[in-house]
Amino acid sequence: AGPNNAAQDSCVTGSLKGVEEGQLVFVIMADYMDYDLDATDIAAAQDQTMQHRMLGGGYTNMDNEYDQGYGMEPGSMMSQNMPDQVANFLREFQYWIHRDVYVQNNQGGYEPDASVRQEKLNEIQTCYEYKFSKFSEGFYKDESWPHADAVSQLVEGDEVFLMLYKELYFRHLYSKLGPNITLEQRMESWENYTSLFDRIFSDDDDDNNLDRLDLPLPWLWDMVDEFVYQFTDFCRFRTKDLKKRSAAEVEAMAQNPKVWDSMQVMATLNRMVALSEINSILSDDKKEPEANKLHTALGSEIGIAHVQLVLGYYALVSMCRMHCSCGDYWTALKCIENLDFKGSNSDQVPVYMRVTSCYIALYYYMGFSLMMMRRYTDSVRTMTGVLMYLYRTQHLTRPYQYEQLNKRSEQMYKLIAMCINLCPQRNVEDIVMQHLQDKYSDQVGRLGRGDEAMYEELFAYAGPKFFYPGHPNYEDPSNPVNAKDISLTLNQQWTVFKGDMQQQQKLPVIRSYLKLYTTISTAKLGSFAEMPEERLRAQILALKHKSTGRLKTTKAGTAPLDGEIMSSSIVDFYLEKELVHIADSRLQPTFVHYFTNHISKLESLVSDLKVRVG
């Protein structure tokens, strides 16, 4: 089908003077390495040139547009309750959503134009990431955006645009009201999400407006991520302090059990995965990396087909989050086993890395799941990779993401601190260790002494927000047994972790003495550790057991669950009758990091002196 330019132009009834149509240059990142990333390549993979453009590196007239109302004449808006600037922005937004990317070729047919499509995605991303936030701060800082019913006449009842608008409307509402958002608003948001996803994955071939729908990756990720966030928030809403809810609210939740129901949400994500066929594409890429089906499909598919493929991919990441927050860690890692991790195709940037928040969320939930499965070494390695990425690209972080990314970084640092105390490791990045010593020295010291209260505090702060996936007893909200069951369910994850931690309380002492000897009798070691010899032998076996598990190696594959059974201990030993034999595991000292750190400090001092002298 050819372009319908007349219909397309009818979406815009006002002048769009003052809107720059800047071009965004994309750079393909080559030679990707998951834990050794070049900042320039990262910036290209993350579309950071867009950020530069939005923050003043090529988009200089935004403030003028904001002040002048995008060229609209004052008072020309249909609704007197909506500022002219906002109305014109929504019209512009609608125009780019439905912008046709097909152009006529020399043969008289129509084909998609890559430059026109890229321009469309760039402008949608600018409207989504920058302009919507700017108008939110300017006009709706302390109130909600106009409801979709008030916007409907302005956009001539455009259903597709209104569903996308409501997605942003409710997200803004959640950010402003938080826990105070009403039940009616929560239920309306659920209806909009289900309608939006059903429409996107429908088989209606006659929907021309939907066929042209093409959205940038950050919006598609935020859409799925917000969907899961609102679900977990509703789970806490219906289970926490249920007796404080009004009778009307309790009755409404009881009569609408499918609204934000766990099985319904999971079914929606599974449907997105199934209809996009993303798992089969990823599985084929793992079997035949040269085929590169995923990135070929991403490069060739446009419009709704591209949106479906990307949503299916991000649904896998969100399923990992849901299973992890429910305490099902094996399933959390199983559902992402086919993702394009390092090794599946090193010539392409993994899709999860193209959106910063997706990359961080994926590795955070992966790292936590590995920690709860006692794979402490793999957990540290996973979270260290994303922390090093954040360290190298902190100057490129978008301002509105800084607070969220900073909190997530703190959570991962504290999880790493617990993992290192439970399973000491050699190959931890010096930057990570230095940060722990500089910022969390007191907490790390208390962990080293086996302070259970410190473990509980860090676990509560750094762990994900667990939720109760079931429905409470709506017929008797004041039932104390009901509340007790929910509380026990939420605290179960800490109970499991605490049990493993308590079993290892004496192991650091034994490990520290083993590092001093090559051979030592159990009687002598028992006297040092202040425990009977029989109990010592049990503790030695426990040390061997706790330090042996599945460990990811280069031969084991790229999936999170892959690995080989081996020891992760820094002390290798075996027990022969009444003697403990310890292998010499001392490493040759290296001074590379010592000198590089001091060179860096010297350069910093020299720079400060130059500033003061200047």
N, C-alpha and C positions, 0 to 999 in steps of 0.2 A: 504494500500500500504506500502511496506517495504522501508527502507532507500536506497537512491541512493548514496552510499559513493563515488563511482568513479566520478560521476558528481560533487559531493560536493567538492572533493579534487582538481578537475580540476580548481576550482575558484582561487586556490592559486598556482602560478607558481614560487614563490620565497620562500626562507627559512624564517621561523618565529622564528629564534633564538633570545633568550633574552626576549621573551614575557612570562611573568609569568601568569599562569592560577590560580589566587588566588580564594579562595572560600569565599563566602559571607554568613554569618550566619544570618538568619532572626529570629526575635523574635516576637511572636504574642502578641499584646497588649490587655490585658483583662481589664475588668471593666472600660470601657471608659466613661469619663465624659466630656461633651463639654466645661465646664467652669472651671474645676478643674483637670488639667492634670499633670501627673507626668512626669518629664523630661526624665526619663529612658524609659518610655513607648512611649513617643513622638519620641524619637530617634529611637526606634525600628520601629514604624509605618512609619517613614519618610525614612527608609533605610539609617540612618546616618552612619551605619557601612561602607557603601560604600564610604562615604565622608572621613572617617578616613583612609580608605585604599588608597584612591586617594591622600590624603594629607600627606602621609608618614607613616601611621600606618600599613603598610603591602604591600606597593607597592613601593619598594625602588629603583628599577632599571629603572624607567621611564626615568630619565635623560640620563642614559647610552644608552638606546634604541634610544632616540631622537638624541644623538650625533653620534651614530654609524650607524644610518640608518636602524634600525631593522634587522641588519645582512645582508643587501644587499651589493653586491659588487659595488663600485663606477662605474658609467657609464653604469650600466646594464639596465637603464630605456629606454623604447621605445622612449619616447618623451624627447628631450633635454631641453625643456622649463620647465619641471617639476622636482623638486629635487627628488633624489632617495628615500629619507626618506618619502616624501609625497606619492610617488607612492606605496611604500611598505605598508604604513599605509592604503591607500585606498583598497589595495588587502586584507589586514587583515580584514578591516571593512566588505568588501564584503563576506569574508569567514564566519564571525560570523553571518551575516544577513541570510545566506543560510544554516547555520549549521543544519543538520538533528538531531532530538532529539529522533528518534525511534531506539530501539535496539531489537535484536532478543531474544525472551523468550525461556523457556524450551520446549515449544510445537512447536517451529519452526515458530511461528508467530511473528509479530512485534507490539510493544507497546511503548508509550512515556516513557522516563526515566526522572523522576523529577529532579535528580541531574544534568543530562546533560542539561536539559532545563534551570535550574537555572544558570548553568555555562554560557550558551549562553547569557541569559539576562544580567548577570553581565558584560560580556566582551563587549556586545553592549553598555551598559550604560557607561562603561569606555571609549570606543571609542567616544561615543557621547558627554559626559559631560566633559571629561578631555583631551583626546588626540586631538580631533578636535580643542578645544580652544588653546591647547599648540602649535599646528602647525600654527594656525591662528596668534598667537602672534609672532611666530618665522619666518614665511615666508610670511604671508599675512596681516601684520599689517596695511599697507597703500595701499593695493590693494586687488582685489577680488581673490577668489580661481579660478583655471582653470575652464573654462566653461565645461558643461557636454559633449559637442562635443569633447573636447580634452581628456576627461576621458573615452569616450566610447570604444576606441580601447583597452585601458588598462584592462577594465573589460569585454571585449569580447561582448559588446553590451547588457549587462544585463539591461533590461528595468526597472525591479523592483528596483534594486540598484540605477540606474541613476535617477529615480524619487525621491527617498529618498535623494540622493546626492544633487539634485537641490533644494530640500526643505531647506537643510542646506546652500547651496550656496546663495540662495536669501535672507535668513535670515541674513547671514553674510554681504551681500551687503547692506541690509537696515540699519544695525547697523553702517556701515562705511559711507555710502553716505547720509542717512537720507532723507531730502526733495529733495536732488539733484539727486535722482535716476530717471532714464529716464522713459518715458512713455512706451517705448518698453520693458524695463525690468519689469515694473509693469504688463504689459499684458502677458509677458512670464511666470511670477510667477503665475498669475491667471490660465493660461492654465495648468501649472504643478499641481497646487492644485486640480483642477477639475479632471484632468486625474488620479491623485493619489487616490482621494476619490472614483471616479467611479470604479477604478480597485479594490480597497479594498472591496467595497460593490457589486462587480459584481457577477453574478451567474455562472461564468466560472469554472466548476469543473475540467477542464483539465489543469489548470495552476498550475503545481507543485511548481514552484518558489514562487508563491503567497501563496499557502497552508502552506508553511514552515515559512512564515513571522510572526515573533513574536517580539514585541518591548517592551521595559520597559515603565512603566507608565509615568515617567517625559517627555520622548520624545513624547508620544502620547498627553499629555496635551499641551506641547509647540507647537505641530503641529497645533492643533485646535485654540489655543490662538493666534498664529502668523497669522493664516488665517484671523481671525477677525480683528487683529491689522492692517494688510495690507489693508483690506477692508476700515476701518475707515480712514486710511491714504490716500487712494485713493479718498475717499469722500471729504476730505479737499483739495486734489490736484485739483480736477475738479471744485470745487466751489469757492475756495479762489483765488482771483486775476486772474480770467479766462482770462481777457483781456491781461495779460502778457504772456499767452501761445502762441506759434507759430501757424500759420495757419495750418501747417501740424498736430500738436498735436490736435488742436480742431477738425479737419476733422477726424482724427483717432478715437477720442472718440465718435464723432457723428455717425460714421459708425460701431462702435462696442458697442452698448448700453448695451449688456449683460455682458461685461467685468466689474467685480466688481460691478454689479448691486445689489441693496439692496434686491430685490425679489429673485434674483438668489442665493445670499449668504444665505438668510434665507431658501430657498428651499433646499440648500445643507445640512444645519444643520438639518432641519426637516427630510430629507431623511435618514440621519445617525441615527437619533433617531428612525424613523419608522422601518428601516431594522434591526437594532440591537434589537428591541423589548424591549428596556431598560425600557420604561415607564410601560409596563405591568408587568415586573419583579418587579420593585420598588413598583408598586401599590399592587401587591400580597403580598409583604413583609410587607406593612403597614397593610393589612387586617389580615394576619397570620404571625406575627413576627417569630414564631417558625419554619416556613418553610425555612427561610433564603435563598431564591432562588438566590439573587444577589451574595452573597459570595460563595455559592455553585457553581454557574456558573463560577465565577472568578477563583475558585480553580480547576475546572474540565476542563474548556475550554482551549485549547492550540492553537497556530498558529493563523491563520487568524480569527477564531471564537472569540478568546480572544481579538484581536485587534478591531474587529467590536464592541464588547460589550463595551469596555472601551471608544472608540471614541464616541459611542452613549451617554454614560454618560457625557463625557466632553462637548459634543455638547449642552446638556441641560444647563450647566453652562455658556457656551458662548452665548447662546440665552438670558439668563438673562442679560448678559453684554450688548448685542445689544439693547434690549428693554429699558434698563435703560438709555443708552446713547442717545436714541431717545426720552426720556421723557415719555415712557409708563411704569410707575412703577408698576401698578397692574399686567400687563402681565408679567413683569420681575419676579415678585414673584410667579405668577401662574405657569410658566413653570418649576419651580424647586420645586413644592409642594410635589412631590413624592420622592425627594432625601432622602437618608438614614441619616437623622438628628438624633440627640440624642433622644432616646425613641423608635425608630423603631426596633432596636436590639442592646442593650447595650453591648453585648458580642463581637461585631465585630468593628473594626476600620472603620469609614466611608471612602468611596473611595476618597472623596475630600481631606481628611486629609493626604493621602499617598503621596501627592505632595504639598510641602509648598506653592508654588506660586498659585496653584489652590485653596487651602484653604483660602488664604488671599484675592484673587480676588473675590471669591464667597461671603465672609462675607462683603467685602467692598461694593460691588454693592447691596447686601441685605440691609446693613445698610443705604446706601444713599437712596435707594428706600423707606424704612420705614420712613426716615426723611422727604422726600418730601410728604409722605402720612400723615404727622402730628402724626406719631406714634413715638414720640421722645424717650420715655422710652425704647421701644423695639429696637430702633436704637442704643441707647447707650449700651444696654445690648449685642447686637450682635457684635458691634465693640470692646467693652471691652473684650469680649471673645478671639478674635484673637490677640488683643494687649497684653493680659496677656500671651498668648501662645508665642508670639515673645519675650516678656520679659524673659520668662523662658528658651528659647532655643536660645538666641542670640549668645551664644558661639558655637552653632552647625551650624550657618548660613554659607552656602557656600560663599567663597569670591566674586565670580562673581555675587551673588545675593544681596550683602549687600547694594549697593547703591539704587537698586530698592526697596528693602524691607524697607529701612530707609525712602525713600520718601513716600511710601504708609502709613507707620506708622504716619508720620507727617500729612498727609491728614486726617487720621482717628481721630487723636487727635484734630485737628481743627474742624472737623465735630462734635465731642463730645462736644467741648466747645460751639458751637452754640446751640446744642440741650439742654444742661444744662441751658443755659441762657434763652431759650424760655420755658423750662419746668424743673424747679428745681427738683432734685431727691435726695433721701436719699441713696439708695443702689448702689453707684458708688464706684468702687474699690479705695482704698486709694492710691495705686501706680499710678493709672491714674490721680487722683486729684492732687497728689504731683507733678507729671510730668507737669501738666498744670500750676501749681503755680510756679514751678521752671523755666520753659522754656518759657511759654507764658503768664506770669503774666500781662504784659502791654496790650496784645491783649485781654485777658479775662476781664481786667478792662474796656476797651473801649466797649466791648460787653455788659457788665453790665450797662453801661451808655446809651445803645441804639444807639451807633455810627453806622449809616447806612453804611458809607464808609468802616468801619471795617468788617461788615457783607459781603459786596460785595467783598472785597479783599480776605477774607477767602473762600467764596463760589467759587470764580474764581480759587483759588489755589487748594482747597480740592475736588471740584466736578469733576466728570469724564469729559473727553473731548467730549462734545456733537458734533454731526455731522449732516449735512443736508443729509437725505437719498435719496432725489430726484435728478433729472438731471437738470442742469442749461439750459438756452436757448443758445444752441451752435450757433444758427444762428445769434445772436446779442450779443457777449460777453461783449460789452461795455454798454449794457442796464443798466442804474442805478437802475431801478425798480427791475430788476432781483437780483442785488446785495443787495438791500435794503430788499427784501423779505427773502433772505437767512440769512442776519444779524438778522432780527427780529425773525426768527425761532430759531437761536442759542441762543439769549438772552431771549427767552421766559421762560426758566426754572428759571433764576434769577428773572424775573418779578413776577412769581408765588410765589416764596419763599419770595421775598421782600414784597409782599402784605400781606402775613401772618405775617411777622415780624412787619410791620407797625401797624397792628391791635393790636399788643400786647405791644406797646411801653409804655403804662401807667399801664399795668398789674403788672409789678414787684413792682411798688410803692404801689399799693393797697395790693398786697400779703404781702409785708413787714409789713404793719400796721396791717393786719389781724392776723399775727403771734403774735402780742403783746397783743391781747385782747381775751376774751371769748364772750363778747357781746359789740357791738358798734353801735351807731345810724348812719344812712346814712348821716345825716347833719354833724356830727362830722367827719366822715371819709372823706366826701367831702371837708371839710375845710383843713384837713391834706393833701389831695391829690391835693388841689388847683383846684377844678373843681366844677361846679354846681351839685346839688343833682340829677337832672334828668339824667345828663350825667354820673354821678357816678353809678346810678342804671344800666345803659346800659353797663358800663364797668364791673360791678360785674357779670352781666349775661354773658358777653363775657368771663370773667375769668372762669366761670363755664363751658361754652361751649368749650373753648379751652383746658381745662384740662380733658375733658371727651371724650373718644374714645375707639377704640379697643386695648386691652392690652393682651399680651400673658400670659397665666397662665398654671399651670401644668395639668389642666383639659381640656384645649382648644385644645390640639393636638400639633404635631411637625412641621407642615407646616408653612412657613413664614406668610401666610395670616390668619392663625388661631388666635383666640383670643376672649375675651369677652368684651362687652361694659361696661366700668367702669371708675372711676376717677383715674387719675394719679397724682393729685395734692398733695403736701405735706401739704396743708391747706384744711381741710374739713369744709364747712360752708353751711348755707342756709339763705335765706332772708325771713323775716316775717314782712310784712308791712314796718315799717321804722326802723327795727332793723336787724342787721346781727348777727347771732349766729354762733360762731366758736367752733368747737370741739377741745378738748385738745389733740393735736397731738405731744406733746413733748416726746422725747425719753430719756430714762435713759442714762446718760453719760457712756461711756466705755473708759477705759484707756489701753486696750490691745494693740492697734496699737501704742499708744504713747510709751509704754515700748519696744515693739518689734523694732520700728524704732531706738530708742536710743541704744538698745543693738547692733543692726547692725552697727550703727555709732561707738560704742565703739570697736567692733571687728575690724572694718576697721582701727581705730587709732592704736590699738595694733599691727596689722599686719604691718602697716607703720613703727612703732617704731622698731619692730623686724628686718625689712629690713635695717633700718638705722644703728642700733647697729651692725648687722651682717656685 
